[in-house]
Amino acid sequence: QVQLVESGGGLVLPGGSLRLSCAASGRISSINAMAWYRQAPGKQRELVARITGGSTNYADSVKGRFTITRDNAKNMVDLQMNSLKPEDTAVYYCNADLVYSDRVGRLNQVNDIWGQGTQVTVSS
């Protein structure tokens, strides 16, 4: 089994910072891409940032404020969020495309594995 576990959410004042972390665990062989999505109440889930290999891409709304980084050795991805705005309030989800080995050692490609989400609230 493979799972993603997020941490680091919370309540922050406008203009403040938070750092989210996501750890992938299980019999992971390789991770092709990791990403952060978010979903605000009444809105669709949207891509915030994605990292694959050495490339990153960001939603226009977070460019220059958020930074996604990855630790390949630890199978982790972080999202540093600065200059937070009330409109950044949402549940943030970690997402990954990866390859894992099953109990008999067969490799399996799995896309769109999701974490359970972590709440980020930006409010005064």
N, C-alpha and C positions, 0 to 999 in steps of 0.2 A: 504494500500500500504506500501511496505517496500523499503527502499533505503539505499545505502551505499554512503557516501561522503568522498572522500580523501582530504587531505591537506598536505602541507609541502614540496612539490617538489621545485625544483629550480636549479640554476647553482652553482656549487661548484668546487673548485680546487682539483686536484688529491691529495689524502691524507687527504682530509677534511671529514666532517661529515654532515649528514642530518638526520632529524627525520620525518618520515611520520606518519600521523594519519588517522584513518578511523573510522567514526561514523556510526553506524547502527541506523536507525530511523523507526518508525512505530509501529504497534501493535505487538511487538515482545514478544513471550512467552518464548523462549529459543534459545540459539545459540549453535549449536553442534561443529562447527569449524569455524575458521577464518584464512585467509591466504593472503599472498601477492604474486602476480605474476608480471612478467615484460615482455615487448615485445620491442625488439630493432628493428630498421628499417631493413626490409628484413629477419627477423628471426621469428620463431614461439614463441608464448607466452610460458613462462616457469615458473614453481613454484620456488619461492624464499624462502619462509618460511611459515610454517603452524603451528597453535596451536590448539589443541583440548584437552579439559580437562586440565590436567597438563603436557601434552606431547607436545614437539616441534620437528620439523624436518626442516632441511635446505638443500638447494642446496649446493653441494660440493664447488662451486665457492664462496660462501659467508660465509661459516663456519668460525667462529672465528672473523668475521668482523661485521656481522649483528646480531641483537637480536630482536626477536619478543616478545611482551608482550601484555597482554590483561587485560582490566578492565571490569569485568563482570557486575558490577553495572551500568556502563555507556554504555555498549554495544559498546565498543571501542577496537580497536587493533592498536598498534603502531609498527613501524619498525625503530629501531635505526641503522643507517648505518654509520660505521666508516671506516677509511682507504679506502675511495672510490677510485675507479680506472676508467679510461676512459671506460673500457668495462662494467661498471655498468650503463652506459648511456642507458636509456630506458624510456618508459612509464610504470609506476607502477600502478597496479590495485589491489584493495581490493576485496576479495572474501569471501563469507560466505555460510554456510549451516545452516538453522535456521527453527524455527517453529513460525508462526505468527497466530493471530486470525483474522478472517474476520469480516465483519460488523455485522453478527449475532452470533458471538462468536465461530464459528467453528475453530478448529485448523488445520492448513495446514503446511505440511512439504515442504520446498523449498530448493533445492540444487543449488549451483552455481549461487548465486546472485552476480552481478558485480557492482563495482563503475564505475565512468566515466573515471578514470585514472588521474594520475598526472605525469608531465614530470620531470625527473631527468637527468641533464646533468653534466657530470664530464669532465671538460676541463680546460686547462691552457690558 
